[in-house]
Amino acid sequence: MMEEGGSEFNTYPIVRRVNSTHTIMMDADMETGTRTFPNMRTKPYTPLIFRVLLRLNVRVLFLLFLIGFGAIFYMGARTSPIIVFVISVCILSFLVAIYLIKWVLAKDEGPPEMVQISDAIRDGAEGFFRTQYGSISKMAVLLALVILFIYLFRTITPQQEASGLRRSTSACITVASFLLGALCSGFAGYIGMWVSVRANVRVSSAARRSAREALQIATRAGGLSAIIVVGMAVIGIAILYATFYVWLGVDSPGSMKVTDLPLLLVGYGFGASFVALFAQLGGGIFTKAADVGADLVGKVEQGIPEDDPRNPAVIADLVGDNVGDCAARGADLFESIAAEIVSAMILGGTMAQRYPSGFILFPLVVHSFDLIVSSVGIFSIKGTRESGVIGLTEDPMAILQKGYSITIVLAVLAFGASTRWLLYTEQAPSAWFNFALCGLVGITTAYIFVWITTYYTDYKHEPVRTLALSSSTGHGTNIIAGVSLGLESTALPVLVISVSIISTFWLGQTAGLVDETGNPTGGLFGTAVATMGMLSTAAYILTMDMFGPIADNAGGIVEMSQQPESVRDITDILDAVGNTTKATTKGFAIGSAALASFLLFSAYMDEVSTFAREPFKQVDIAIPEIFVGGLLGSMLIFVFSAWACSAVGRTAQEVVTEVRRQFIERPGIMDYKEKPDYARCVAIVASASLREMIKPGALAIISPIVVGFVFRILGHYTGHPLLGAKVVAAFLMFGTVSGILMALFLNTAGGAWDNAKKYIETGALGGKGSEAHKAAITGDTVGDPFKDTAGPSLHVLIKLLSTITLVMAPIFL
């Protein structure tokens, strides 16, 4: 239709195709023929730390970095050569990320109309991010003060008492860990958003030339964000561990033992979980309220296409992709890795009492190799100069899966080498091989989870096509089919998780590692190794996840800038694949959350045992109070999900009202004679999402603390000093199980509804505008808060319950 580099791409105004036969000249300004998009903020936003660094002299900045790196490597060398290795790999991965940033930013942004739309999206995303994280930071500081107060008046463990660690020192360490975890989690979210709002327009521009080039840019943009997020999680814990090791004089006479050091890191995981929960809630409410409002009025009532520039909520929808899917998911995966590393290090500390200290640092090494193997997988996706629709020549999902397969093969080899290096012990020479098999089980579990989620959410497979077919008989049958698909989809993942936990526990138990009395001790650590195996390709998984919203935004920019249909065809296919990759990532996230929560539950029982100075090995749910605790844990999951979905509904109602008002008061919008007020919709959604995220987030944080404290008081008067801790254990156990099932249902049902709509939009069952399409839009609207608000928030909630109970355990006794 248009040749690459031709004047059609660089002149303005532009011609829009309507109903495939008519064209309308869209001039935002009727006289000059130029069209502009609103600035969502008054001045460019750069975080304070970057503003300070940019003002420094280059030589001063270089000297500060040199001193900082020198201090880090000094502490690492004082701690362990393994820490030096981990820090070195992380720094090298950051250099790779810098290369990818330069590579992505070197790509052209396309014609002026694309740049204007991209700038409007960037302004809205950065403005909301600053406001949202400002609110989160205030809550984090308040919670840090509460933690400080609790730890100043709590009892300390016998090990801490023997090492001379005072309450004030313990309190400061926990608070510092919490704030660092919160800061790093927030930064991980910022990186995800920063990358996506700059890559989207470059993918749009590349789609005018080559489908494969657009795929490569979206993948590399997601990859650089993933590398930074994983690298920050690993290096943050490594630096914290090394700092505490040197500061406290660990393993020197009369000081703390290295086996007790990981317990000081629990605040880091809690801080990461805290920020991730509110980021996911706020971002999820923003993106889905805007999406629902835009679809209900634009598609259903007005009959205009998705991302049509006449829709007043379209910019808010595109902004939401960045703050909900990119920023929130970056914080989410950061929190997943941090929680898994900390829990595995705590279990490794228990193992290291009789075996090498490599058991403690093994999780850090595994994720260091993750950075290496995932980088290879990311670079394996090459670009070509061939033009055309990607679906006619090659399947983009197959290309991404090929990169994933390469990453998995390398991860298996790296995992085997890591276990031989760090988990070999002369007391049990073959133990490392058993643990390598545990890692292989974890990697296989991750692959199976990706396959299961793809099967239930990709329209190439029967479930989604059956769901699409149900749309042909009405809205109600579409909803029924989607709910039943989501419920059914919980079966296979639960069976896979069950087999994984039991098999890896058995492999660990038979590894030959025993305690002083000769009882096997490797079972739980085997499950921990499986969790590490599942997350050993986390950087590539996050790459595929970030690919989704970047492709979605690129499609929106192409539609709004009114590019030829051939360009939109390319971005539509990438967008559909992005929906599938987002769904598979959520399945992967909930699987890893299930395994990590099992480890954190065990760590909680060990910590209670340490504080109580008596064994705490099991929880008897036949005791009424403990059974009630379990019921309350399950109830929390349902109430939290309800509040998250209703928050989207209420905010979407405001958007619908506003969009309808604009169409009524500005009838010229539909004929391109008047401009929609995009900024008004962005402001409504931003304000409402910040307000609505507080209630479900507060419920999640306060509930376990209140339950534990109330039953502690009850236990005090009934002569059961551990009742509070036991009730919280049941609360945690039941909440985790219910949360896993609920998240699987919400994620899969929502993803299937979305891709059923996409399948019909390819021309099936009457195509766009048909009755089946309208029913599918209804299903997609119902599924939006399922898959992008409540479901992802439950991933974080499951681990938050575990980390908050670890940090707050002293008040339950």
VEXPA-486490 format. One record per residue (C-alpha): residue in three letters; y, z, x. Coordinates in steps of 0.001 Angstrom, whole numbers, padded with zeros to 6 digits, always signed. Last residue first. Example, Ala and Ser with C-alpha at 12.3 -4.5 7.8 and 13.67 -1.06 7.14 Angstrom:
BEGIN
SER-001060+007140+013670/ALA-004500+007800+012300/
//
This chain:
BEGIN
LEU-015352+070791+003921/PHE-013814+067815+002075/ILE-010467+068212+003862/PRO-012078+067520+007258/ALA-013561+064167+006077/MET-010109+062579+005607/VAL-010381+060063+008462/LEU-014005+059132+007810/THR-013450+059171+004049/ILE-010495+056790+004493/THR-012609+054475+006649/SER-015444+054224+004142/LEU-013294+053772+001042/LEU-011197+051234+002957/LYS-014354+049264+003757/ILE-015204+048673+000099/LEU-011526+048276-000826/VAL-011017+045460+001682/HIS-013733+043246+000262/LEU-012627+044390-003225/SER-009183+042897-002613/PRO-010836+039512-002018/GLY-012411+039620-005501/ALA-009457+041075-007446/THR-006802+038643-006218/ASP-007942+035174-005127/LYS-011339+034645-006718/PHE-011041+036581-009964/PRO-007273+036208-010399/ASP-007726+032397-010402/GLY-010960+032306-012395/VAL-009324+032583-015816/THR-006904+029783-014929/ASP-009736+027634-013550/GLY-011620+028102-016806/THR-008565+027066-018824/ILE-008052+024081-016513/ALA-011689+023118-017152/ALA-011046+023098-020906/LYS-008044+020786-020383/HIS-010138+018512-018163/ALA-012914+018304-020762/GLU-010324+017318-023359/SER-009192+014485-021089/GLY-005884+014490-019200/LYS-007449+013909-015815/GLY-010968+012488-015785/GLY-013070+011521-018789/LEU-016266+013338-017874/ALA-015952+012443-014153/GLY-012826+010799-012784/THR-012274+012794-009588/GLU-010223+015217-011706/ILE-013460+016277-013448/TYR-014849+017429-010098/LYS-011630+019267-009247/LYS-011857+021200-012521/ALA-015457+022149-011774/ASN-014164+023053-008287/ASP-011827+025713-009647/TRP-014348+027132-012116/ALA-016952+027394-009330/GLY-014558+029208-007002/GLY-013626+031741-009673/ALA-017235+032404-010652/THR-018253+032771-006995/ASN-015514+035174-005963/LEU-015620+037361-009084/PHE-019408+037727-009191/LEU-019808+038398-005471/ALA-016916+040884-005590/MET-018464+042758-008529/LEU-021856+042977-006844/ILE-020474+044239-003533/GLY-018073+046631-005258/SER-020820+048205-007369/VAL-022910+048893-004250/THR-019926+050208-002260/GLY-018637+052380-005100/PHE-022106+053873-005627/MET-022428+054838-001967/LEU-018839+056016-001453/PHE-018784+058202-004554/ALA-022225+059520-003587/ALA-020896+060419-000108/VAL-017756+061883-001711/VAL-019971+064138-003834/LYS-021839+065238-000707/ALA-018640+066045+001213/GLY-017242+068080-001675/LEU-020552+069917-002203/LEU-020895+070916+001464/PRO-019776+074543+000974/HIS-022120+075128-002000/GLY-021566+078774-003116/THR-020303+078028-006622/TYR-016655+078976-005959/HIS-016396+076987-002724/GLY-018336+074102-004221/LEU-015777+073727-007005/ILE-012957+073728-004450/ARG-014783+071051-002438/PHE-015413+069184-005676/VAL-011682+068889-006301/PHE-010923+067921-002673/GLY-013563+065219-002485/VAL-012616+063631-005808/VAL-008878+063768-005005/ILE-009323+062169-001577/PRO-011723+059508-002876/SER-009299+058521-005680/ILE-005970+058575-003787/ILE-006413+055466-001671/ALA-007959+053113-004235/LEU-005736+054279-007083/ALA-002630+053880-004913/GLY-003554+050245-004268/PRO-004238+049565-007952/LYS-000818+051001-008928/ILE+001352+049688-006082/MET+000477+045980-006210/GLU+002332+045443-009520/ARG+005840+046118-008241/LEU+005590+043890-005189/SER+003946+041207-007331/ALA+006677+041401-009975/SER+009588+040978-007562/ALA+007983+038091-005685/VAL+006885+036299-008873/ILE+010306+036473-010511/ALA+012165+035490-007311/VAL+009904+032480-006717/CYS+010375+031367-010321/ARG+014173+031562-009998/ALA+014130+029706-006686/TYR+012494+026649-008233/ASP+015332+026019-010709/PRO+014247+022594-011959/LYS+016605+019684-011262/GLU+017830+017444-014077/LYS+017484+013689-014712/TYR+013871+013403-013523/ASP+012794+012429-017061/MET+010822+015655-017610/ILE+013658+017709-016107/GLY+016193+016157-018483/PRO+015139+018570-021196/ARG+016889+021414-019334/GLU+017116+024298-021797/ILE+013642+023712-023254/PHE+011867+022847-019969/GLN+013660+025706-018231/ARG+012719+028226-020904/ARG+009073+027129-020805/VAL+009032+027698-017044/GLU+010581+031161-017422/THR+008216+032279-020177/VAL+005192+030999-018244/VAL+006364+032798-015100/GLU+006830+036101-016939/GLN+003392+035714-018503/ALA+001950+035024-015051/THR+003250+038407-013876/ARG+001486+040188-016717/GLY-001754+038300-016174/VAL-001768+038744-012407/ALA-001281+042497-012820/SER-004018+042473-015471/CYS-006430+041035-012892/ALA-005627+043718-010270/TRP-005697+046516-012853/ALA-009084+045408-014173/SER-010551+045067-010670/PHE-009364+048591-009767/VAL-010738+049977-013042/PHE-014126+048351-012460/ILE-014444+049396-008819/LEU-013191+052939-009500/MET-015795+053394-012231/SER-018584+052795-009741/GLY-017239+055556-007488/LEU-016730+057890-010458/LEU-020354+057379-011492/GLY-021481+058240-007973/GLY-019446+061456-007974/VAL-020990+062327-011333/PHE-024434+061985-009735/ILE-023312+064369-006984/GLU-022105+066939-009505/PRO-025325+066658-011529/ILE-027758+067098-008578/ALA-030407+064379-008997/ILE-028242+062190-006724/ASP-029583+064036-003660/VAL-027658+062856-000589/GLN-029406+062730+002786/LYS-029012+063512+006479/PHE-026364+066228+006728/PRO-027543+068649+009396/GLU-025327+071690+010161/ARG-022218+072223+012272/ALA-020003+071363+009277/PHE-017682+069248+011433/THR-020519+067452+013238/SER-022615+066989+010103/VAL-019580+065600+008284/GLU-019056+063145+011154/ASP-022697+062044+011098/MET-022588+061507+007323/TYR-019401+059432+007684/ALA-020929+057346+010476/SER-023899+056578+008219/PHE-021533+055432+005463/LEU-019591+053387+008020/LEU-022787+051605+009019/PHE-023729+050756+005431/SER-020117+049710+004863/ALA-020366+047259+007764/LEU-023469+045641+006255/ALA-021870+045236+002825/ALA-018526+044142+004288/SER-020319+041463+006335/GLY-021824+040081+003148/ILE-018513+040369+001278/ALA-016693+038466+004002/PHE-019311+035707+004227/GLY-019078+035142+000487/LYS-015284+035102+000772/THR-015536+032624+003619/THR-017806+030409+001546/ALA-015254+030408-001303/LYS-012378+029507+001006/THR-014494+026744+002558/THR-015296+025376-000914/ASN-011669+025343-002046/GLY-010715+023720+001250/VAL-013238+020953+000619/ALA-011465+020242-002663/ASP-008094+020308-000874/LEU-009320+017912+001828/ILE-010477+015544-000902/ASP-007146+015800-002701/THR-005262+015366+000600/ILE-006935+012012+001193/ASP-006452+010775-002376/ARG-002794+011870-002209/VAL-002277+009527+000733/SER-003880+006603-001130/GLU-001765+007382-004214/PRO+001440+006656-002287/GLN+003768+009557-001434/GLN+005830+011252-004094/SER+007483+013998-002013/MET+006181+016522-004532/GLU+002647+015118-004494/VAL+002433+014898-000683/ILE+003908+018391-000316/GLY+001398+019795-002794/GLY-001501+018116-001031/ALA-000370+019580+002284/ASN-000144+023019+000677/ASP-003761+022781-000471/ALA-004863+021531+002967/ILE-003147+024522+004617/PRO-004589+026819+001940/GLY-008165+025677+002706/PHE-008102+025285+006514/MET-007327+028990+006824/ASP-010827+029739+005504/MET-012524+027269+007820/THR-010744+028826+010793/LEU-011666+032284+009517/ILE-015327+031270+009729/TYR-014740+029926+013244/ALA-013220+033220+014375/ALA-015935+035260+012646/THR-018796+033588+014550/SER-020221+036859+015911/LEU-019482+038540+012565/MET-023051+038223+011282/GLY-024389+039105+014710/MET-022193+042198+014854/THR-023557+043236+011471/ALA-027091+042654+012759/VAL-026288+044845+015787/ALA-025188+047630+013443/THR-028464+047286+011507/GLY-030344+047724+014778/PHE-028101+050694+015575/LEU-029245+052287+012352/GLY-032901+051934+013292/GLY-032701+052782+017013/THR-033463+056492+016869/PRO-037262+056797+016874/ASN-038422+060444+016957/GLY-039666+061812+020308/THR-038122+065274+019994/GLU-035339+064570+022497/ASP-034450+061271+020779/VAL-036333+057955+020921/LEU-035663+054293+021776/GLY-038824+052157+021716/ALA-037378+049134+019859/THR-039593+049862+016847/GLN-036846+051650+014894/GLY-034333+048920+015713/LEU-036630+046158+014455/TRP-037297+048204+011306/PHE-033584+048701+010634/THR-033081+044991+011272/SER-035757+044044+008740/ILE-034571+046492+006070/ILE-030876+045609+006299/SER-031424+041831+006481/VAL-033984+041734+003669/SER-031609+043656+001412/ILE-028610+041514+002363/VAL-030584+038324+001598/LEU-031808+039683-001751/VAL-028262+040725-002670/PRO-026917+037290-001697/LEU-029594+035525-003820/ALA-029004+037560-006986/THR-025202+037731-007218/SER-024883+034039-008146/GLU-026456+034658-011552/LEU-023481+036715-012712/GLY-021000+034106-011496/LEU-022901+031268-013173/SER-023077+033260-016435/VAL-019316+033856-016363/GLY-018615+030174-015676/ALA-020948+028935-018428/ILE-019397+031259-021013/ILE-015849+030266-019989/ASN-016644+026539-020175/THR-018383+027033-023529/GLY-015232+028633-024904/HIS-012861+025926-023686/GLY-014700+023080-025358/THR-017757+020856-025509/SER-016892+018659-022514/SER-016183+021750-020442/SER-019911+022553-020376/LEU-020391+019430-018248/ALA-018088+020892-015594/LEU-020229+024035-015445/THR-023356+021899-015068/ARG-021611+020002-012260/VAL-020703+023313-010625/PRO-024290+024582-010738/GLU-025892+021210-009737/HIS-024445+020646-006287/LYS-021842+018173-005005/TYR-019250+020161-006944/ASP-019293+022873-004283/THR-019128+026464-005607/TYR-022711+027676-006181/TYR-024373+025736-003370/THR-021509+026397-000955/THR-021807+030131-001623/ILE-025525+030048-000915/TRP-025100+027974+002269/VAL-022363+030228+003685/PHE-024481+033278+002911/ILE-027498+031646+004570/TYR-025460+031033+007740/ALA-024201+034610+007813/THR-027716+035952+007290/THR-028991+033761+010127/ILE-026359+035253+012448/GLY-027367+038772+011348/VAL-031089+038074+011790/LEU-030375+036659+015256/GLY-028459+039832+016088/CYS-031444+041925+015065/LEU-033655+039652+017212/ALA-031367+040397+020162/PHE-031800+044086+019322/ASN-035560+043748+019576/PHE-035139+041889+022884/TRP-032883+044640+024257/ALA-035529+047234+023457/SER-038133+045536+025703/PRO-037523+047687+028783/ALA-037520+051011+026891/GLN-036883+053871+029336/GLU-035595+051290+031852/THR-032700+050379+029599/TYR-031316+046961+028686/LEU-028624+047089+026011/LEU-025619+045825+027993/TRP-026662+042700+029894/ARG-029816+041772+027993/THR-028020+042280+024650/SER-025043+040209+025805/ALA-027210+037318+027041/GLY-029015+037129+023696/PHE-025723+037205+021828/ALA-024269+034433+023989/LEU-027264+032182+023311/VAL-027198+032858+019564/ALA-023415+032388+019476/LEU-023721+029006+021234/VAL-026105+027762+018547/ILE-023900+029230+015794/THR-020705+027608+017118/ILE-022360+024184+017315/SER-023584+024608+013743/TYR-020090+025614+012601/GLY-018597+022495+014192/LYS-021176+020407+012353/GLN-020375+022279+009142/LEU-016700+021338+009524/ILE-017631+017659+009880/ALA-020072+017872+006955/MET-017333+019421+004807/PRO-015041+016518+005772/ASP-017608+014027+004399/GLU-017340+010666+006093/THR-016507+007032+005282/LEU-015415+006731+001680/GLY-014529+010403+001299/ILE-011949+010233+004088/VAL-009741+007748+002363/GLY-008315+005345+004853/SER-006909+005103+008336/GLU-008800+005237+011607/ARG-006868+006742+014497/THR-009471+009366+015212/GLY-009390+013136+015616/LYS-012028+015370+017117/ILE-013687+018483+015751/SER-015550+019930+018761/PHE-012370+021788+019756/ILE-012880+024288+016913/GLY-016555+024823+017775/VAL-015726+025420+021442/SER-013051+027930+020412/SER-015618+029633+018177/VAL-017978+030044+021141/ILE-015338+031659+023364/LEU-013680+033938+020815/ASP-017079+035067+019550/PHE-017997+035883+023160/SER-015249+038490+023099/HIS-016585+039628+019735/VAL-019969+040408+021250/VAL-018370+042119+024259/LEU-016356+044482+022050/PRO-019431+045377+019995/PHE-021441+046212+023187/LEU-018905+048757+024450/ILE-020684+051835+023115/PHE-024261+050701+023824/GLY-023158+049790+027342/SER-022874+053524+027965/PRO-026515+053502+029072/TYR-029130+055633+027213/ARG-029610+059269+026220/GLN-026198+060252+024801/ALA-025409+056521+024700/MET-027285+056134+021405/THR-024875+058465+019574/GLY-021914+056707+021172/GLY-023366+053375+020056/LEU-023307+054669+016482/ILE-019600+055421+016880/MET-019086+052065+018637/ALA-020776+050273+015722/SER-018455+051982+013223/VAL-015371+051121+015299/ILE-016387+047487+015829/GLU-017245+046936+012158/ALA-013990+048478+010923/ALA-011896+046414+013360/ILE-013747+043191+012514/SER-013319+043628+008772/GLU-009678+044755+009134/PHE-008773+041642+011103/LEU-010637+039615+008496/ASP-008484+041041+005700/ALA-005183+040902+007625/GLY-005735+037181+008258/ARG-006855+036733+004660/ALA-003639+038298+003352/ALA-001347+036135+005477/CYS-003255+032911+004821/ASP-004546+033012+001225/GLY-001955+035129-000531/VAL+001263+034723+001465/ASN+000616+031064+002332/ASP-000945+029834-000892/GLY+001689+031799-002803/VAL+004511+029728-001321/LEU+002821+026643-002777/ASP+002656+028221-006244/ALA+006257+029455-006014/ILE+007303+025903-005085/VAL+005453+024529-008137/ALA+006856+027006-010643/PRO+009733+024788-011906/ASN+007304+021872-012584/ARG+009193+018567-012264/PRO+008077+018242-008636/ASP+004443+017754-009787/ASP+002153+020067-007826/GLU-000675+019483-010329/PRO-000073+016564-012647/ILE+002070+016631-015823/GLY+000602+017128-019296/GLN+003491+019234-020581/GLU+001474+021963-022307/VAL-001784+021989-020332/LYS-000747+020764-016883/GLY+002773+022111-016482/VAL+002811+025088-018835/LEU-000590+026598-018186/ASP-000912+025244-014652/ALA+002409+026499-013271/GLY+002006+029944-014813/VAL-001547+030295-013531/ASP-000590+029185-010015/ALA+002501+031412-009854/ALA+000537+034437-011049/LYS-002280+033485-008684/THR-000208+033285-005521/PHE+001912+036375-006077/ILE-000867+038648-007367/GLY-003072+037687-004414/GLY-000280+038241-001884/GLY+000499+041705-003247/LEU-003141+042750-003557/GLN-004303+041225-000282/ALA-001363+042597+001680/PHE-001782+045979-000024/LEU-005443+046163+000937/ALA-004967+044689+004424/VAL-002313+047268+005298/PHE-004561+050213+004442/SER-007687+048648+005956/ALA-005999+048120+009351/GLY-004653+051679+009354/PHE-008078+053049+008433/GLY-009786+051081+011201/TYR-007336+052378+013799/GLY-007641+055948+012485/VAL-011389+055835+013193/LEU-010746+055397+016933/LEU-011047+059072+017926/LEU-014713+059048+016879/PRO-015314+056415+019585/LEU-014608+059011+022339/ASP-017527+061350+021614/THR-020054+059456+023785/VAL-017504+059281+026606/LYS-017679+063031+026980/MET-014496+065069+026565/SER-013253+067210+029410/GLY-014541+070210+031387/PRO-015606+068129+034405/SER-014504+064448+034151/ASP-016289+062294+031602/VAL-013036+061413+029779/GLY-009800+062280+031544/LEU-007943+062501+028247/TRP-005270+059987+029241/VAL-007669+057622+031063/TYR-010292+057367+028309/PHE-007691+057519+025534/THR-005854+054546+027036/ALA-009083+052615+027682/TYR-010248+053039+024071/LEU-006845+052084+022670/ILE-006676+049037+024962/ALA-010160+047906+023926/ILE-009462+048569+020231/GLY-006317+046435+020294/ILE-007957+043788+022502/VAL-010704+043202+019955/ALA-008609+043117+016787/MET-005898+041087+018536/GLY-008394+038505+019742/VAL-009866+038131+016261/VAL-006447+037504+014696/ILE-005177+035307+017563/ILE-008292+033130+017541/ALA-008184+032782+013760/SER-004539+031656+013738/LEU-005250+029081+016433/GLY-008257+027867+014505/GLY-006470+027430+011180/ALA-003949+025154+012880/ARG-006782+023426+014701/THR-008628+022757+011465/ALA-005571+021520+009564/ILE-004594+019255+012471/GLN-008126+017860+012802/LEU-008492+017137+009084/ALA-005151+015324+008988/GLU-006201+013288+012025/ARG-009494+012404+010322/ALA-007711+011121+007235/SER-005447+008902+009303/ARG-001912+007598+008991/ARG-000250+008904+005835/ALA-002555+011960+005971/ALA-000886+012867+009279/SER+002395+013542+007485/SER+000791+015866+004998/VAL-001088+017661+007804/ARG+002212+018077+009642/VAL+003845+019430+006486/ASN+001181+022114+006122/ALA+001106+023158+009796/ARG+004430+024994+009846/VAL+003954+027182+006775/SER+000321+027775+007773/VAL+001035+029021+011285/TRP+003597+031643+010352/MET+001480+032875+007407/GLY-001618+033540+009502/ILE+000472+035004+012319/TYR+002215+037353+009886/GLY-001111+038606+008548/ALA-002361+039374+012050/PHE+000942+041144+012727/GLY+000404+043342+009687/SER-003107+044203+010835/CYS-001798+044965+014328/LEU+000863+047310+012950/ALA-001554+049096+010596/GLY-004121+049575+013360/LEU-001396+050845+015698/LEU-000133+053234+013007/PHE-003607+054629+012339/SER-004460+054974+016030/ALA-001178+056823+016679/VAL-001871+059105+013698/THR-005386+059870+014914/ILE-004278+060515+018497/CYS-001350+062707+017398/ALA-003613+064831+015198/SER-006246+065232+017921/THR-003556+066301+020391/SER-002103+068801+017904/ARG-005538+070170+017136/ARG-006275+070784+020812/LEU-008871+068986+022912/GLY-010274+071573+025328/SER-013505+069657+025955/ALA-015640+072382+024361/GLU-013475+072425+021223/GLN-013625+068664+020932/GLN-017419+068788+021175/PRO-017599+071669+018680/THR-015553+069604+016190/ILE-012063+070612+015166/THR-011000+072478+012054/ARG-008038+071181+010064/PHE-004456+072421+010048/LEU-002738+069931+012350/TYR-005096+067219+011155/ILE-003967+067491+007538/PHE-000254+067439+008401/LEU-000636+064444+010712/ILE-002625+062584+008063/VAL+000131+063223+005504/LEU+002777+062045+007997/ALA+000770+058870+008610/LEU+000602+058322+004836/LEU+004395+058312+004647/VAL+004651+055952+007616/ALA+002133+053591+005991/MET+004005+053659+002670/LYS+007219+052650+004437/SER+005377+049909+006337/ILE+003915+048509+003111/SER+007361+048181+001514/GLY+008753+046370+004560/TYR+005578+044315+004610/GLN+006321+043005+001135/THR+010017+042353+001719/ARG+009485+040527+005026/PHE+006535+038571+003690/PHE+008453+037529+000563/GLY+011268+036071+002644/GLU+008854+034404+005048/ALA+006922+032744+002239/GLY+009981+031601+000283/ASP+011728+030180+003323/ARG+008601+028433+004527/ILE+007968+026827+001139/ALA+011587+025606+000952/ASP+011372+024303+004519/SER+008166+022414+003685/ILE+009833+020764+000698/GLN+012816+019703+002807/VAL+010559+018442+005611/MET+008549+016289+003220/GLU+011714+014738+001787/PRO+013005+014024+005286/PRO+010032+011850+006337/GLY+007075+013180+008346/GLU+006753+016436+010210/ASP+005586+014886+013478/LYS+002862+016523+015560/ALA+004067+018479+018610/LEU+003916+021706+016572/VAL+000127+021392+016328/TRP-000423+020818+020056/LYS+002064+023517+021071/ILE+000358+026041+018813/LEU-003064+024918+020046/TYR-002024+025492+023676/ILE-000681+028927+022744/ALA-004004+029695+021034/VAL-005881+028737+024209/LEU-003598+031100+026152/PHE-004392+033819+023604/SER-008091+033146+024210/LEU-007541+033683+027928/ILE-005894+037032+027156/CYS-008828+038051+024963/VAL-011372+037019+027599/SER-009558+039064+030259/ILE-009338+042124+027989/VAL-013085+042021+027319/PHE-014005+041543+030992/VAL-011713+044394+032081/ILE-013284+046600+029387/ILE-016734+045740+030775/PRO-015591+046694+034266/SER-015142+050220+032858/THR-012446+052858+032323/ARG-010280+052978+035453/ALA-010420+049159+035632/GLY-009298+048931+032006/MET-006464+051377+032581/TYR-005275+049296+035523/PHE-005789+046064+033585/ILE-003528+047304+030791/ALA-000891+048659+033187/GLY-000795+045366+035101/PHE-000583+043390+031872/GLY+002411+045438+030795/ILE+004102+045283+034195/LEU+003675+041495+034299/PHE+004895+041152+030723/LEU+007974+043211+031559/LEU+008628+041140+034689/PHE+008332+037882+032743/LEU+010776+039173+030139/VAL+013223+040248+032828/ARG+012945+036834+034465/VAL+013453+035050+031137/ASN+016510+037185+030288/LEU+016043+039110+027080/ARG+017506+038018+023749/LEU+014285+036300+022688/LEU+012333+039521+023214/VAL+014599+041519+020895/ARG+014453+038879+018163/PHE+010675+038715+018545/ILE+010330+042481+018060/LEU+012644+042383+015037/PRO+010614+039786+013154/THR+012379+036418+012716/TYR+013910+035369+009430/PRO+016237+032398+009100/LYS+019315+033160+006966/THR+020195+033312+003284/ARG+016756+033273+001765/MET+014853+031069-000651/ASN+016688+027915+000420/PRO+016521+025434-002395/PHE+015109+021928-002259/THR+017217+018815-001876/ARG+017174+015318-003311/THR+019448+012472-002346/GLY+020314+009520-004560/THR+024048+010018-004146/GLU+024964+009691-007806/MET+022044+011180-009660/ASP+021500+014088-007308/ALA+017914+015011-007733/ASP+017142+011324-007813/MET+013701+010375-009010/MET+013368+006645-009704/ILE+010654+006198-012246/THR+007714+003874-012026/HIS+005343+002737-014715/THR+001760+001548-014408/SER-000480+004297-012953/ASN+000534+006773-015683/VAL+003739+007421-013704/ARG+004069+006292-010060/ARG+007108+007786-008321/VAL+009601+005785-006296/ILE+011588+007323-003519/PRO+015279+007911-002855/TYR+015242+007841+000175/THR+014019+005905+003190/ASN+011645+006970+005940/PHE+008195+006397+004512/GLU+009029+003062+002932/SER+010537+001966+006238/GLY+007099+001420+007714/GLY+005584+003756+010268/GLU+002124+003175+008953/GLU+001957+000330+006497/MET+002382+000925+002822/MET+000000+000000+000000/
//
